[in-house]
Amino acid sequence: MTKKTKVAGEIVSHCRKCGLDLNHIVVAMVNGQPKRVLCQTCKTEHAYHRPAEERGSSSPKTPRAPSARAARAESDSAALSAREKEWGSRIAGKAASAFTLYSPRTTFKADQLMRHPKFGDGYVAEVIDVGKIEVMFKDGPRTLAHGLTIPGG
């Protein structure tokens, strides 16, 4: 961690539910180290797990028998579809500033990153027409309105 980390600050952590290194909000710190974080994608609070680039190959994990939950998470992770892998490669590790907050009034372009209040992080897969876009979220594509103008406003 090169930046000074603080509670309510943003940090990249490995989310075991999503199976990816994603942006998180620091919820709790102990002795200047993050201990609890909130995933901005799946909204799950969990212990801080260093991202892959910080884990590197210099600190191998001690093998241990996986718990049922860990085995299920590993199974889910192995079953990621090509769509989810594509979504992850486009979203993982991106700074919060790279995402545009969704508003139907905003005009989006293909491949633009978006943060939706209900569906989470996604990217514009296709501009369908002047008023519609297809956005790929972790749970699949959704058609959203964009570029809307309010009459008289």
Stockholm file with secondary structure:
# STOCKHOLM 1.0

chainA/1-153         MTKKTKVAGEIVSHCRKCGLDLNHIVVAMVNGQPKRVLCQTCKTEHAYHRPAEERGSSSPKTPRAPSARAARAESDSAALSAREKEWGSRIAGKAASAFTLYSPRTTFKADQLMRHPKFGDGYVAEVIDVGKIEVMFKDGPRTLAHGLTIPGG
#=GR chainA/1-153 SS CCSCCCTTCEEEEEETTTTEEEEEEEEEEETTEEEEEEETTTCCEEECCCCHHHHTTTSCCCCCCCCHHHHHHHHHHHTCCHHHHHHHHHHTTCCGGGSEECCTTSCCCTTCEEEETTTEEEEEEEEEETTEEEEEETTEEEEEECSCCCTTC
#=GC SS_cons         CCSCCCTTCEEEEEETTTTEEEEEEEEEEETTEEEEEEETTTCCEEECCCCHHHHTTTSCCCCCCCCHHHHHHHHHHHTCCHHHHHHHHHHTTCCGGGSEECCTTSCCCTTCEEEETTTEEEEEEEEEETTEEEEEETTEEEEEECSCCCTTC
//
